[in-house]
Each structure stands twice: as C-alpha cells, then as structure tokens.
Amino acid sequence: MAYGLARRELKPRVPLRHGEGDKHHLTSLEGLAALSLDALSSVAYGPEAIVLVLIAAGTGALTATLPVTLVIAALLAVLVVSYGQVIAVHPDGGGAYAVAKKDLGPRISLLAAASLVVDYVLTVAVSLAAGAASLASAFPSLGSHLLEICLVGLALLTAVNLRGVAESARVLMLPTVLFIVSIFGIIVLGLLRDHPAAVVGTTEPVHVTEALGVVLLLKAFSSGCSALTGVEAIANGVPAFREPRVKRAQRTELMLGGLLGLMLIGLAVLIQRDDVVPRNGVTVLAQLTAGSYGTGWAYYATNLIVTTVLLFAANTSFGGLPVLMSLLAKDHRLAHLFALRTERPVYRWGVVALALLAALLLAAVDADTHRLLPLFAIGVFVGFTISQTGLVRHWAKERPRGWLRRAVLNGFGAVLTSVACAVLLASKFDEGAWVVVVAIPLLMLLFARIQRYYAEVGRELGLGEIPPPVRAIADSLVIVPVGEVSRLAQHALTAARALGSAEVVAVAVHGSQERALALKESWERWDPGVRLDIIDSPKRSLVEPIVDYVQRAAEGGRQIAVLIPEVEPLHRRYQILQNQRGLLLAAALRARTDVVVCVVPYRLHI
C-alpha cells in the first residue's frame, strides 16, 4: 500500500503527434477567419448585384435596394439558425450532405454533395478572380496578368492550408479584422455625413429596359443572395473546431450572421440614401468608400484590404471541401485516400484536389470574373434548400420539444432558397448556368459509380463474411535476385532464411560468360547455404528474364515470394543516384504475376 498517494490506474502514455492536440484546431474567432471570409467578403459584390439588376428599371427603382436587402437579411437569419441546428444534429460536419444522407435518402445526398463540390470550387475561382480584378483596378498595369495573379494566390492558399486549417486561420486573422473595421467604418462615417465626401468613377448612361415589378424584384433578390454564399461552410467544417466543437461552431455561425447582416443593411441604407448608381471604372463599394473616407490614403488602404480579403475568401472552401470529401470517401463515394488525414490534422488530398480543380477552372475562363459569375451560387442554394428540407423531415420524425416551430422556420427557409435557386437558374441559364446543370448530374454519376465499384470489391473480397480456414502450404519458394556477392546479398538472403522452412534460391542475370563464371566462383567461396541460379541474358535485360523465371517456378501452383534487395541512402538527395532496377522489377512482377513481392531495404550510413 502506498501512503500519501492517490490511487491511479496505470495506462501507457503515448505522446501526441504534432498536430493531434487542440492547438491545431480552431477557436471561435479563428473559425470566423478561416471559414467565414467567403460570406463576409460577399458584401463587396452582393449589394452591387442588387443595384445592377434594379438599375434596369431606372434610378428610381433603386429605392427597392433596402427592402430587398432586408428580405435577404431575414433569409440570412433563418439560415444561421438552421445551420446552428445542423451543427448540433451533425457534429461530424458535412452540412447539407449529412442532413440529406440521414433524412432524405441516398439520391438527394448525392445531389447535395455534387452541388457543394461545384460551389466550393467556384467559390475559390470567383474569389481569386474578383480579387485580381480589384487589384488591377488600382494598378492597371496588372490587367494583362490576371491569371498569373490568381494562380500565385491559389498556390499561397494551398501551401498555408497544407500546413493546417489553424495555421491558415492565424494568417487570415489580421486581414479579417481590418476588413470588418473598414466596412463598419464606411457605414458609420457615411451615416454621420450629410453628403458623400467624394465621388469616384465616370457617369454611365442609364437605359431603362423593363419596369419595376415582381419579376425584377425576384431577380434582384436572387442576385443579392450571392451575398449568402459561404454561410454553410461552418457546418461543413465542424471537426476543425476545438472542443466543445458544437458550441464553438454555433457561436461562430452566430457571429457570422450578425456581422454579415449588419454590413449588408448598413451598405444598403447608404446606397439608397445617396442614390448610388453603377459608374465606370469603380465598384459600388468603392463609391461608398470614397463617400465615407474621401479619396485619401484611407480610400486606397480600404481598397487594398478588400482586394486582399477577396483573395483570401477562397480559404473558406479549403476549410469545408476537404472535410466533405473525407465524408464522401468514408461513404465509399470517393477514393478512400480522400479520408486520409495527416498529423496536423489536414485532409491533404482534398486540399490538393480543390487547388487543381480551381486552377483548371481559372485557366479555362482566363480568370474572367464575368464568365464565372453566372455559374456562381446555384450550387450553394441547392444545398441550402436540401438542408432546410432535410431538417423539416428530421423534426417531423424526431418530434422533440418545440419541433413544430423549428419545422415551420426551416420550411419557410426552404421555400425562399428554392425560389432564389429557380430564379437564378432561369435568369442565368443562357449566360453559363447550364454548365452547372450538366456538372452536378455528372458528379452524382461519378459518386454513384465509385460507390458501386467499392460494393463489388467488397463482395469479391468477402468483406463481412467468415472466410475458409487458412491452409498450411508445405511447398513454398523464396526467390532473391542478386547481382554479386556483397553485404547487400547477405542481408537479403538472411531475411529470406528468416521466413521459415521455405526453400530459398538466389537468382542472378548476366550477359557475359566471364562475369557469370566469376560470380559462380565467388558464390562457392562464400557458400551461404543457398542455391544460385544464373540466367544468361545476351540482350543484357534484367527484368524480363527474372519475370520469366518466376512465372515458370509458379506454374505448379507453388507459393512463391520474391525478396528484392534495395539500397536506401541516408539522405534523400542521393536516391536518384541509386540503381532503380529493383523498383522496376517489383512493378513488373506485381503487374504480370500473382506472387508475393517484398522489397528489403538496406540502409546506408552516407
């Protein structure tokens, strides 16, 4: 008995690997920077999208900017509450995909997954293209290098996210804070002023093409809803948060909703009060910036901050899509390697796949924002509608306390998001939205085909079944390719003899009679107790003769194992200097035979 010591259970202490603790997960504020920048930065183009639609009915129609924005803010509130519920019900992430899989069935879950994948890739491309265009507006000489700017920004984001989502959040924290302060500064100073401090851009003639009516208001609403993209990213990336994950993620979602709603409404008030109309060479946000700060250093600093945040807004996808792809991989709907996580923890293959897809899309459209915008937001509104509908189904099945109120709220959100999705699709179809209509079913087909393949593999491997008893094989042979008598040959033969009672034979290939005789004499002097077979190869081929030898040895159904010794230098920079024939032989044997192939490393000290 131990006196003065509390009894404790002894357990083996396994040290955490780098990145396995909470240090490399997100706090609520870090989550706001890592997963909300896409939604927050949408104030740079969301209000402008409303103005560009309403101006078709003349400058008088801009009085509808604030009412439309208030409806969008109401929808934002519904979505924030709904995704808070999604976070609680599905703490493993996945958002609309997780909701659909549980409550709406496999086909709808495939639709949700495909829509979110399309939206995440488009978010990266649009954010980078918009940021590059904004930078070129301040520095016109960069206008011919938009694609290069986008690819450099994409490479930077990829490198940071391969280090870990928490590292990316810390990098993005300062730009996020500066952006929020700048936008609220625009709103507060603008409201305090009686009139704009300065006017930038040149006047554009206004051409009235349609009347202000229900159709135009629906178009303005659906276009302005582009400001809501990214709201779902927090629900998709819940595993990235520190414990308690659910509470931290919900807190981040509420912060996002509050900040975004206030910014949208504040900017809409300024647009309506100051009669801000589209002008040549500047954005609506730039006009509001000049109206509040003037055209001094604060104007240029704010534009640079907006450009930086637009470039970094793509980081939201890097936080959400790899998690979604890992869930798809666990459900056998994507290659299993997307579920592999590094020690940081990072779903590295998902990060790389997102970067490659975004790079291909940017190259295809030459980083032109106007060619990307018609494709944007449709996928995310499909996801919004699915998640809302799935929650209605969830509450109807579970019926917890207050379920009817929650179901009505989610049903109202589903109606609004489905209307916005339909209007977006109808109005943007000829401008390029048809690409999304084609891409989403193709992705669904891909996911279904991969799932079917894994199911067939599982049946063939007998997964979940009890296999027949393992039978002992008395007649087995271990073949060791050797080049000459050396420590490498001794190391390989020792490993082969350690395998048990199997017969061991060394095989050498030589193209000249003199070298074959010299090897035979050296072998007899060494006498390792293993038979040596020398194959004559006049064409000096190594791989083909050994493959033929192995195939002949395995003809009678004999169990064959081939041990290939391979030199591994201490420093990787010397790897290219080593003979690579062992790797080629291993690849050929795996492709053309059913024998067991083992590579035995011999580690050098230099």
URPE-V331548 format. One record per backbone hydrogen bond with DSSP energy under -0.5 kcal/mol. CO is the residue of the C=O (numbers start at 1). NH is the residue of the N-H. E is the energy in kcal/mol with one decimal. If there is no record, write none. Layout:
# URPE-V331548
{{CO,NH,E} {CO,NH,E}}
This chain:
# URPE-V331548
{{1,3,-0.5} {2,5,-0.5} {12,14,-0.8} {13,15,-0.6} {17,20,-2.3} {21,24,-1.1} {22,25,-2.3} {26,242,-3.0} {27,31,-2.3} {28,32,-1.6} {29,33,-1.5} {30,34,-2.8} {31,35,-2.8} {32,36,-1.0} {36,40,-2.7} {37,41,-2.5} {38,42,-0.6} {39,42,-0.8} {40,43,-1.4} {41,44,-2.1} {42,45,-1.4} {42,46,-3.5} {45,49,-1.9} {46,50,-1.4} {47,51,-2.0} {48,52,-2.6} {49,53,-1.1} {50,54,-2.5} {51,55,-2.3} {53,56,-1.2} {54,57,-2.2} {55,58,-1.8} {56,209,-2.6} {56,210,-1.6} {58,61,-1.3} {59,62,-1.5} {60,63,-1.3} {61,64,-2.0} {62,65,-1.8} {63,67,-0.5} {64,68,-2.3} {65,69,-2.3} {66,70,-2.5} {67,71,-1.9} {68,72,-2.1} {69,73,-2.7} {70,74,-2.1} {71,75,-2.3} {72,76,-2.5} {73,77,-2.2} {74,78,-2.0} {75,79,-2.6} {76,80,-2.8} {77,81,-2.2} {78,82,-2.6} {79,83,-3.1} {80,84,-1.7} {81,85,-1.6} {82,86,-2.2} {83,87,-2.3} {84,88,-1.6} {85,89,-2.5} {86,90,-2.9} {90,93,-1.5} {94,97,-1.8} {95,99,-2.2} {96,100,-2.7} {97,101,-2.4} {98,102,-1.6} {99,103,-2.6} {100,104,-2.2} {100,105,-1.0} {105,109,-1.7} {106,110,-2.0} {107,111,-1.9} {108,112,-2.6} {109,113,-2.5} {110,114,-2.6} {111,115,-2.4} {112,116,-2.3} {113,117,-2.4} {114,118,-2.3} {115,119,-2.4} {116,120,-2.8} {117,121,-2.2} {118,122,-2.4} {119,123,-2.6} {120,124,-1.8} {121,125,-2.1} {122,126,-3.3} {123,127,-2.4} {124,128,-2.2} {125,129,-2.5} {126,130,-2.9} {127,131,-2.3} {128,132,-2.4} {129,133,-2.3} {130,134,-2.3} {131,135,-2.2} {132,136,-2.3} {133,137,-1.4} {134,138,-1.2} {135,139,-2.2} {139,142,-2.3} {140,143,-1.9} {141,144,-0.5} {142,145,-2.1} {143,146,-0.6} {145,149,-2.2} {146,150,-2.4} {147,151,-2.5} {148,152,-2.2} {149,153,-2.4} {150,154,-2.5} {151,155,-2.4} {152,156,-2.2} {153,157,-2.3} {154,158,-2.5} {155,159,-2.4} {156,160,-2.3} {157,161,-2.5} {158,162,-1.9} {159,163,-0.8} {160,163,-0.7} {160,164,-0.7} {164,168,-1.9} {165,169,-1.9} {166,170,-1.9} {167,171,-1.9} {168,172,-1.9} {169,173,-1.0} {170,174,-0.5} {172,176,-2.2} {173,177,-2.3} {174,178,-2.6} {175,179,-2.3} {176,180,-2.4} {177,181,-2.6} {178,182,-2.4} {179,183,-2.5} {180,184,-2.3} {181,185,-2.0} {182,186,-2.1} {183,187,-2.1} {184,188,-2.8} {185,189,-2.4} {186,190,-2.1} {187,191,-2.3} {188,192,-1.7} {189,193,-1.4} {202,280,-2.7} {205,207,-0.6} {206,208,-0.6} {207,209,-0.6} {211,213,-0.8} {213,217,-2.4} {214,218,-2.4} {215,219,-2.2} {216,220,-2.6} {217,221,-2.6} {218,222,-2.8} {219,223,-2.6} {220,224,-2.6} {221,225,-1.4} {223,226,-1.6} {224,227,-2.1} {225,228,-2.2} {226,229,-1.2} {228,231,-1.8} {230,233,-1.1} {232,236,-1.5} {233,237,-1.5} {235,95,-0.9} {235,238,-0.6} {236,94,-0.6} {237,240,-1.9} {238,241,-2.1} {240,26,-2.8} {244,248,-2.2} {245,249,-2.8} {246,250,-2.6} {247,251,-2.4} {248,252,-2.2} {249,253,-2.3} {250,254,-2.2} {251,255,-2.3} {252,256,-2.6} {253,257,-2.4} {254,258,-2.5} {255,259,-2.5} {256,260,-2.7} {257,261,-2.3} {258,262,-2.1} {259,263,-2.2} {260,264,-2.5} {261,265,-2.3} {262,266,-2.5} {263,267,-2.4} {264,268,-2.1} {265,269,-2.2} {266,270,-1.7} {267,271,-2.5} {268,272,-2.4} {269,273,-2.6} {270,274,-2.7} {271,276,-2.0} {278,204,-0.5} {279,282,-1.1} {280,202,-1.3} {283,287,-1.8} {284,288,-2.2} {285,289,-2.3} {286,290,-2.5} {287,291,-2.3} {288,292,-1.4} {289,293,-3.2} {290,294,-1.7} {291,197,-2.7} {296,299,-0.7} {296,300,-1.4} {297,301,-2.9} {298,302,-2.3} {299,303,-2.0} {300,304,-2.3} {301,305,-2.3} {302,306,-2.7} {303,307,-2.3} {304,308,-2.5} {305,309,-2.6} {306,310,-2.5} {307,311,-2.1} {308,312,-2.3} {309,313,-1.5} {311,314,-0.8} {312,315,-2.5} {313,316,-1.7} {314,317,-0.9} {314,318,-1.0} {315,319,-1.3} {316,320,-1.5} {317,321,-2.6} {317,322,-0.5} {320,324,-2.1} {321,325,-3.1} {322,326,-1.8} {323,327,-1.9} {324,328,-2.2} {325,329,-2.3} {326,330,-2.2} {327,331,-1.5} {328,333,-3.2} {328,334,-0.7} {329,332,-1.6} {335,338,-2.0} {336,339,-1.9} {337,340,-1.2} {342,345,-0.5} {346,342,-2.8} {346,348,-1.7} {347,350,-0.5} {347,351,-1.8} {348,352,-2.4} {349,353,-2.5} {350,354,-2.3} {351,355,-2.1} {352,356,-2.4} {353,357,-2.5} {354,358,-2.5} {355,359,-2.3} {356,360,-2.4} {357,361,-2.2} {358,362,-2.6} {359,363,-2.3} {360,364,-2.1} {361,365,-1.7} {362,366,-0.6} {362,367,-2.2} {365,368,-1.1} {367,369,-0.7} {368,371,-0.8} {368,372,-0.9} {369,372,-0.8} {369,373,-2.4} {370,374,-0.6} {372,375,-1.5} {372,376,-0.8} {373,376,-1.0} {375,378,-0.6} {377,381,-1.8} {378,382,-1.7} {379,383,-1.9} {380,384,-2.6} {381,385,-2.4} {382,386,-2.3} {383,387,-2.6} {384,388,-2.4} {385,389,-2.5} {386,390,-2.8} {387,391,-1.9} {388,392,-2.0} {389,393,-2.0} {390,394,-2.4} {391,395,-2.9} {392,396,-2.1} {393,397,-1.8} {394,398,-2.9} {395,399,-2.5} {400,403,-1.7} {402,406,-1.6} {403,407,-2.6} {404,408,-2.4} {405,409,-2.0} {406,410,-2.6} {407,411,-2.6} {408,412,-2.4} {409,413,-2.1} {410,414,-2.3} {411,415,-2.0} {412,416,-2.2} {413,417,-2.7} {414,418,-2.2} {415,419,-2.2} {416,420,-2.4} {417,421,-2.4} {418,422,-2.5} {419,423,-2.6} {420,424,-2.5} {421,425,-2.5} {422,426,-2.5} {423,427,-2.8} {424,428,-2.0} {425,429,-0.8} {428,433,-2.4} {429,432,-1.3} {429,434,-1.4} {432,435,-1.8} {433,436,-0.7} {433,437,-1.5} {434,438,-1.7} {435,439,-3.0} {436,440,-2.5} {437,441,-0.7} {438,442,-1.6} {439,443,-2.3} {440,444,-2.3} {441,445,-2.5} {442,446,-2.2} {443,447,-2.8} {444,448,-2.4} {445,449,-2.4} {446,450,-2.4} {447,451,-2.3} {448,452,-2.2} {449,453,-2.3} {450,454,-2.4} {451,455,-1.9} {452,456,-2.2} {453,457,-2.5} {454,458,-2.5} {455,459,-2.0} {456,460,-2.3} {457,461,-2.4} {458,462,-0.8} {458,463,-2.5} {462,465,-2.0} {465,467,-0.7} {472,474,-0.6} {474,476,-1.1} {475,559,-1.3} {476,503,-1.9} {477,479,-0.5} {477,561,-2.3} {478,505,-2.5} {479,481,-0.5} {479,563,-2.4} {480,507,-2.2} {481,565,-0.5} {484,486,-0.5} {486,490,-2.2} {487,491,-2.5} {488,492,-2.1} {489,493,-2.6} {490,494,-2.0} {491,495,-1.7} {492,496,-2.1} {493,497,-2.6} {494,498,-1.3} {496,499,-1.4} {497,500,-1.0} {503,478,-3.2} {504,531,-0.8} {505,480,-2.5} {506,533,-3.1} {507,482,-2.7} {508,535,-3.4} {510,537,-2.4} {512,516,-1.7} {513,517,-2.3} {514,518,-2.2} {515,519,-2.2} {516,520,-2.1} {517,521,-2.3} {518,522,-2.2} {519,523,-2.4} {520,524,-2.1} {521,525,-2.1} {522,526,-2.1} {523,527,-3.3} {531,506,-3.1} {531,533,-0.5} {532,534,-0.5} {533,508,-2.5} {533,535,-0.5} {535,510,-2.2} {537,540,-2.2} {542,546,-1.3} {543,547,-2.3} {544,548,-2.3} {545,549,-2.2} {546,550,-2.5} {547,551,-2.4} {548,552,-2.2} {549,553,-2.1} {550,554,-1.5} {552,555,-1.2} {554,557,-1.5} {558,560,-0.6} {559,477,-2.5} {560,596,-2.2} {561,479,-3.0} {561,563,-0.5} {562,564,-0.6} {562,598,-3.0} {563,481,-0.6} {563,565,-0.6} {564,600,-2.3} {566,602,-2.6} {568,604,-2.6} {571,574,-1.8} {572,575,-1.8} {574,577,-1.3} {575,578,-1.5} {580,584,-1.8} {581,585,-2.6} {582,586,-2.3} {583,587,-2.3} {584,588,-2.3} {585,589,-2.6} {586,590,-2.1} {587,591,-1.7} {588,592,-1.9} {589,593,-1.9} {596,562,-3.1} {596,598,-0.5} {598,564,-3.3} {598,600,-0.6} {599,601,-0.7} {600,566,-2.5} {601,603,-0.5} {602,568,-2.6}}
